[in-house]
Amino acid sequence: MSIEIPVKLLHEAEGHIVSIEMKTRESFRGKLIEAEDNMNCRLEGVIQTQKDGSTARLNNVYLRGSSITYFVFPEMLRNAPMLKNLDKPTKGQGIGMGIGRQAQRQAKGMSYLFG
């Protein structure tokens, strides 16, 4: 089983400042020290913001991946190497709308009705 792009990007963010929002609507902002493949994360130097707006400073936080809603990564990760090849289709990968050859032939044969 291979690691997919979101998890690779999460590992690439290790050592950088990230923001994480939880399902409880709490948010954590700090330095991502370690990330696991199941998206469990350990942060240092964290500012925790409760959903009512109150904040707290924490030294270390361990967040369970299944309760994370989303991550905010640094802008510099936009140029990460794993995102370079997303725009170019690989060999055997189509770029069309996903209709098969049979549907294309039928559409060509019926084009005189609509055009």
N, C-alpha and C positions, 0 to 999 in steps of 0.2 A: 504494500500500500504506500503510495507516495504522498508527500505533504503538498497541499494545495497552496495557491498564491496568497490567500489571506493569512494563513499561518506563517508562511515564509516572510511576509511583510511584518508580521508581529515580531518575529525573531530578529528581523533587520532593525526594528525600533529599539532593541535592547541597548541601554546606555543613553537613551534620549528621553526628553521630557514628553510625557503623553498625558492625555485626559481620558478618563474612563467614566462612563455613566452606567449605573446599575439599574436593575429592574425596579428597585425601590425609589428611584429618581435621585439618589445620592450621587455626587460626582467626586472623583478623586483625581488630583493632578500631582504628578511627581515623576521622578526618574525611574524608568522601567529597568529593573535589575535583572529579572529573569522572567521568561515566558515559556509555558509548556505547550505542547501540541494541542491539548484540550482547552487552551486559552486561559488557564490559571495564570495569574500574574503576581509578581512581587514588586512593590514600589517602595522607594525610599524618599524621604524629604517631602512628605505628602501634605497637601492642603485638601481637607475633606469639606465639602459643602453639602449641607443637608437640604432637603427639599423646601424647608422654610427659609433658607438663605443664610442660616448661621454657619460659621466656619470653625474648623479646628485644625491644629497642626499635629501631625503624627510622624514618628520616625520611620516606622516600617508598617506596611499593610500587605496582606496576602488576600487576593480577590479570587473567588471561585469563578471559573470561566462560564459556567452555565447560568450565572446570574448577571452577566454583563450584557448591557443593551448595545452599546457601541463604543468604539475607540476614536480618538482624535489624534492623529499622528503629526509629527513635524512636517512642515512644507518641504524640507529637503528630501524626504523619502519619495517624493513624486518622481525623482530621477533614479529610483532603485532599479538595479539590473533586471529583476524578475518582471518588471512592468514594461520593459522595452519591446518584447515580442508579442504583446497582446494585440497590437493593431494589425499585424501581418498574419494572414491565415497560413497554417502549415500545410504541407503536401497532403492532399486527400480531404482537406477541410474546406467545405464550400463557403461562399460568401453571399449566396443568393437568399431568397426568401424561404427556402426549404421545401419547395415543391419538387416532386420527382419527375423523371423523364416522361412517364405515362401522362401525367397531368399537363406537362408542357406540350406534348403531341396533341392532346385533346384540345388544348387552348388554341394551338395553331390552326387546327382543323376547323374550329368554330369561330375563328376571327372574322370571317366574312359576315357573321350575324351582327357583330357589334361595331365594325369599323368601316 
